[in-house]
Amino acid sequence: MRAGFHTARLVVLAVLLSLLLVWVAKSPSRACVGRTIYIGYYEGEPEQEIMASLLTIFVDERTGTSVKRVALKDRKQGFDFLKRNKVSILVEYPGRILEHFGKGENPSLKAAEFDALRSEIGAELKAVFLVEPGFDNRAGGGPEGAYLGKAHIILSKKALSVFPAMPRLLKKLSGRVDNGAMSHFIKNFNDGPPDRGTRTFLKKSKLI
């Protein structure tokens, strides 16, 4: 009787251990601990600083990994750093990407133009295009004039190999930062660092 009870207890413990291992394997927070994610942004561009703040807090809270922000002086440096994995994540408008790579005569574009070149540009950048947070340059943070398309979150392929669960995590931001939300952030941008506002937004949206 005692031997049967002991065997049953071992079976239960084995099942619980298996379930725990499955949970750990699927949990982004466990996959990222002990490494660093670098978020690139362009100083002086409100939507860039706002998204860097939002992504820093979001990734840190959801994964427990170290997150650092990297200030970039221009697009040339930004895309170079992404290609070399000196930044892990960038947020950028398709129009700016096409303009940089000389794929269009001007920054204005149709969505289909960018979609057709996404793989080619991704290979050149050694990066993958993930989700669209939802805002575009008409939210008030970008320059007036040509429509640049909806911003994309871009992840370096090197970072993807280190953080394979990151696309699934960042997908939770898809469509959550629309023009209304970004306009609100930009309106308060000059009041001080955006961290308090972005943290409040993430909490109210139940993203952290």
C-alpha positions, 0 to 999 in steps of 0.5 A, spaced: 500 500 500 505 504 501 509 503 495 503 504 491 502 511 494 509 513 493 509 511 486 502 515 485 506 521 488 512 520 484 507 520 478 504 527 480 510 530 481 513 528 474 506 531 471 507 537 475 514 538 473 512 537 466 507 542 466 512 547 469 517 546 464 512 547 458 510 554 462 517 556 462 519 555 455 513 559 453 513 564 458 517 570 454 519 573 461 523 567 462 526 567 455 529 574 456 532 574 463 540 576 463 540 579 457 539 586 454 534 589 449 537 596 446 531 600 443 533 606 438 530 612 438 531 619 434 532 625 439 528 631 438 522 627 435 516 626 440 513 620 437 520 616 437 522 618 444 515 616 446 515 609 443 522 608 446 519 610 453 513 605 452 517 599 449 522 600 455 517 599 460 513 594 456 519 589 455 522 590 462 515 589 466 513 583 461 520 580 461 524 582 467 530 583 462 535 589 462 532 594 457 536 600 455 535 606 450 540 608 445 539 615 442 541 616 435 543 622 431 540 620 424 537 615 420 543 613 417 546 611 424 539 608 426 539 603 420 546 602 421 546 600 428 540 596 427 544 592 421 549 591 426 545 589 432 547 595 436 540 597 437 535 591 437 529 595 436 527 601 432 520 604 430 520 607 423 515 609 418 515 605 411 516 612 407 522 614 411 525 607 410 524 607 402 527 614 402 533 612 406 534 606 401 532 610 395 526 605 393 522 611 391 522 618 388 519 621 394 517 619 401 510 619 399 507 611 398 502 607 398 502 601 403 503 596 397 509 599 395 512 598 402 509 591 402 512 589 395 519 591 398 519 589 405 523 582 404 528 585 400 529 591 405 529 586 411 534 582 408 538 588 407 537 591 414 538 584 417 531 585 421 524 583 421 518 588 420 513 586 426 507 589 428 504 596 427 502 600 433 497 604 430 499 611 429 502 614 422 506 621 421 499 625 421 498 624 429 502 630 430 509 627 431 512 627 424 513 632 419 507 635 415 507 633 408 507 626 405 504 621 408 509 616 410 505 610 412 503 607 419 509 606 423 512 599 424 516 596 430 522 593 427 527 587 430 534 585 428 535 578 426 540 577 431 535 580 437 530 575 434 535 569 435 536 571 442 529 573 444 525 568 440 519 570 444 519 577 442 515 577 436 509 574 440 510 579 446 510 585 441 504 583 437 500 585 444 502 592 442 499 591 435 493 597 434 494 599 441 497 606 440 493 609 434 493 616 432 489 618 438 493 615 443 499 618 440 496 625 439 495 625 447 502 623 448 505 629 444 500 634 447 504 633 453 511 631 451 513 638 453 511 637 460 517 632 462 519 625 460 514 621 457 515 615 462 509 617 467 504 617 461 506 611 457 506 607 464 499 609 466 497 608 458 500 601 459 497 599 465 490 602 463 490 598 457 492 592 461 498 591 457 503 591 464 
